[in-house]
Amino acid sequence: MTAWWESPFLVLDTETSSADPEEARVGSICTAVIDPAAKSKKVSNALAAIDMPAGASAVNGLTTEHLMAEGKPSADVLDEYCGELAASLALGVPLVIMNAPYDLTVLDRDCRRNSVPTIGDRLEGAPLGPIVDPGVLDKKVEKYRRRVSETQGARCLKTLAQVHGIGWDDELAHTAEYDALQAGRVAWALMRRYPLLAGMSLAELHDAQVGWYAEQAASLAQFFRKKANQVEFEARRTADAGDRDTLLADVQQIRASADGVTLDWPMRTFGGAR
């Protein structure tokens, strides 16, 4: 029987207006069908006519002017792409997404915002899957990895692509198409490299990621809380009032990060705790 990663599978990425998936709006979206056996891909891209904040634009290169001039109404883009994603998932086609809880939550909330049926609505009660998240898989098989640099994290897509032999082009990065295809390549490389992953059926892999992500997220929250306690201890020992206030502000921010960690995968529960 042909392994799922040697058969056609979908990849997805979005470029958005915010790092907060509860608030982010989709500015660009890419889906692609990758067929490893045929060494082919079929790519579909769309832009949505939204306002893009300057901070987000600096990362994804999308400006409000460009999106307004070239983009379609958000509702039209979301309806088309979420409809196609739901139809593929209903057929059992796996969907590869790097950091799935972000993109899937963004799509869900943006659909609700635009009065468009969500992917979950279209699945009519069927589970949201099968989903494959390279970030979850990578952390499962390589639990510890140091940051590459102050600006490049240990688990970002660029690092995963480099570590698993895919390579990376900074000039092409942070477009929905490039990041979607790179996520698919990383997932394929992980499946080829690690028997633990390759030995699972697609259904088993999806279910395993639910538990793995919850463990990973809980560990991250614990790390934030430990770090907050350390910074607070340092603040209490500091004689300078200005430094103490700065450190205590850092403590609040770190604890907020801990509180913001969700255990939900592959999507945040709507209306759940943030």
C-alpha positions in Angstrom: 0.0 0.0 0.0 1.3 3.4 -1.0 2.2 5.6 2.0 0.1 8.8 2.3 3.2 11.0 1.8 3.9 9.3 -1.5 0.4 10.0 -2.7 -1.1 13.4 -3.5 -1.6 15.7 -0.4 -2.6 19.3 0.2 -0.6 22.1 1.7 -1.8 25.4 3.0 -0.4 28.7 4.2 -1.9 32.2 4.9 -0.3 35.6 5.2 -2.3 37.7 7.6 -2.8 41.0 9.4 -1.9 39.9 12.9 0.0 37.3 15.0 -3.1 36.8 17.0 -5.2 34.2 15.2 -8.4 35.4 17.0 -8.0 38.8 15.3 -6.0 38.1 12.2 -7.6 38.6 8.7 -6.4 36.7 5.7 -4.5 38.8 3.2 -3.2 36.1 1.0 -3.8 32.3 0.9 -2.2 29.5 -1.0 -3.2 25.9 -1.3 -1.4 23.3 -3.4 -1.8 19.7 -4.3 1.6 18.0 -4.2 2.0 14.7 -6.0 5.4 13.2 -4.9 5.2 10.2 -7.2 4.6 12.4 -10.3 7.0 15.1 -8.9 4.3 17.7 -9.7 2.3 20.3 -7.9 -0.8 22.3 -8.6 -0.8 25.7 -6.9 -3.7 28.1 -6.3 -3.2 31.6 -4.8 -5.5 34.4 -3.9 -5.4 37.9 -2.4 -8.1 39.4 -0.2 -8.9 43.1 -0.2 -8.2 44.0 3.4 -6.3 46.7 5.4 -2.8 45.4 6.2 -1.1 47.0 9.2 2.4 48.3 8.7 3.9 45.9 11.2 2.4 42.9 9.4 3.3 44.3 6.0 6.9 44.5 7.0 6.9 40.8 7.5 4.7 39.5 4.6 5.4 42.3 2.1 1.7 42.8 1.5 0.4 46.4 1.5 -3.1 47.7 1.9 -2.7 49.4 -1.5 -1.7 46.2 -3.3 -4.4 44.1 -1.6 -7.1 46.7 -2.3 -6.1 46.9 -6.0 -5.5 43.2 -6.7 -7.5 41.4 -4.0 -11.0 39.9 -4.1 -13.6 40.5 -1.3 -12.6 38.5 1.8 -15.9 36.6 1.8 -15.4 35.4 -1.8 -11.8 34.2 -1.1 -12.8 32.5 2.2 -15.8 30.8 0.6 -13.8 29.4 -2.3 -10.8 28.2 -0.4 -12.5 26.8 2.7 -15.0 25.0 0.4 -12.2 23.4 -1.5 -10.3 22.5 1.8 -13.4 20.9 3.3 -14.2 18.9 0.2 -10.6 17.5 0.1 -10.7 16.7 3.8 -14.0 15.0 3.5 -12.4 12.7 0.9 -9.5 11.9 3.3 -6.9 13.9 1.6 -4.3 15.0 4.2 -3.7 18.7 4.7 -0.2 19.8 5.7 0.0 23.0 7.7 3.0 24.4 9.6 1.5 25.5 13.0 -1.9 24.3 12.1 -3.7 25.9 15.2 -2.7 29.3 13.8 -3.9 29.1 10.2 -7.0 27.0 10.9 -8.0 29.3 13.7 -7.5 32.3 11.4 -9.6 30.8 8.7 -12.3 29.8 11.1 -12.6 33.2 12.7 -12.3 35.1 9.5 -15.1 33.0 8.0 -17.3 33.8 11.0 -16.4 37.5 10.7 -17.5 37.5 7.0 -20.6 35.3 7.5 -19.1 32.5 5.5 -19.5 28.8 6.4 -16.4 27.6 8.2 -14.5 24.5 7.3 -16.1 22.8 10.3 -19.6 23.8 9.1 -18.9 22.3 5.7 -17.7 19.0 7.3 -21.1 18.8 9.0 -19.9 17.3 12.3 -17.1 15.2 10.8 -13.7 15.7 12.5 -11.4 18.4 11.2 -8.7 16.3 9.6 -6.6 14.5 8.6 -4.1 17.3 9.4 -0.3 17.0 9.4 1.7 19.6 11.3 5.5 19.5 10.6 6.2 21.6 13.7 4.5 19.1 16.0 6.2 16.1 14.2 9.7 17.8 14.4 9.4 18.5 18.1 8.3 14.9 18.7 11.3 13.3 17.0 13.8 16.0 18.0 12.7 17.2 21.5 15.7 19.5 22.1 17.2 22.0 19.7 18.9 25.3 20.4 18.0 28.5 18.6 20.0 29.1 15.5 20.4 32.8 16.4 18.7 35.6 18.3 16.5 36.1 15.3 16.0 32.5 14.1 14.2 30.1 16.4 14.7 26.4 16.8 11.3 25.5 15.5 10.5 28.0 12.8 9.9 26.8 9.3 13.2 28.1 8.1 15.1 26.1 10.7 13.1 23.0 9.9 13.7 23.3 6.2 17.5 23.7 6.8 17.7 20.9 9.4 15.8 18.4 7.3 17.8 19.1 4.1 15.2 21.1 2.2 17.1 24.4 2.1 15.7 27.9 2.3 15.6 31.1 0.2 15.1 34.3 2.3 14.1 36.2 -0.8 11.1 33.9 -1.5 10.2 33.4 2.2 7.0 34.7 3.9 4.9 34.4 0.8 2.0 32.0 1.3 3.0 29.9 -1.7 6.7 29.4 -0.7 5.9 28.7 3.0 3.1 26.3 2.0 5.3 24.3 -0.3 8.2 24.3 2.1 6.0 22.9 4.9 4.9 20.1 2.5 8.6 19.3 1.7 9.5 19.3 5.4 6.6 16.9 6.2 7.7 14.6 3.4 11.3 14.6 4.6 10.2 13.9 8.2 8.1 10.9 7.1 11.0 9.5 5.1 13.5 9.9 7.9 11.7 8.7 11.0 10.3 5.2 11.3 8.2 6.3 14.4 6.2 8.5 12.1 6.3 6.4 9.0 4.9 3.4 10.9 1.6 5.2 11.6 -1.4 5.3 9.5 -2.7 8.7 8.6 -5.5 8.4 11.1 -3.1 7.3 13.8 -0.7 10.2 13.0 -3.5 12.7 13.2 -4.7 11.4 16.6 -1.1 11.2 17.9 -0.5 14.9 17.1 -3.4 15.9 19.3 -1.6 14.5 22.3 1.9 15.5 21.2 0.8 19.1 20.7 -0.9 19.2 24.1 2.3 17.9 25.8 4.4 20.4 23.9 2.2 23.3 24.6 2.0 22.5 28.3 5.8 22.3 28.4 6.0 25.7 26.8 3.6 27.2 29.3 5.6 25.7 32.1 8.8 27.2 30.6 7.2 30.7 30.5 6.0 30.5 34.1 9.4 29.3 35.3 11.0 32.2 33.4 8.5 34.7 34.9 9.4 33.5 38.4 13.1 33.9 37.7 12.6 37.4 36.4 10.4 38.3 39.3 13.0 37.1 41.8 15.6 39.2 40.0 13.3 42.2 40.2 12.8 41.9 43.9 16.6 41.9 44.4 17.1 45.0 42.3 17.7 48.2 44.2 17.1 50.5 41.2 13.4 51.4 41.0 13.4 51.9 37.3 15.0 48.6 36.6 12.6 46.9 39.0 9.6 48.3 37.2 11.0 47.2 33.8 11.5 43.7 35.1 8.1 43.5 36.6 6.6 44.6 33.4 8.5 41.8 31.7 7.1 39.4 34.2 3.5 40.4 33.3 4.3 39.9 29.6 5.8 36.5 30.1 2.9 35.3 32.3 0.5 36.6 29.7 2.4 34.5 27.1 2.0 31.5 29.4 -1.7 32.1 29.8 -2.1 32.5 26.1 -0.8 29.0 25.3 -3.6 26.7 24.1 -3.5 22.9 24.2 -6.0 22.7 21.3 -4.9 21.1 18.1 -5.4 21.4 15.1 -7.6 24.4 15.8 -8.4 26.6 18.8 -11.8 26.0 20.2 -14.1 28.9 19.3 -15.0 30.9 22.3 -12.5 29.0 24.5 -10.0 30.4 26.9 -7.2 32.5 25.3 
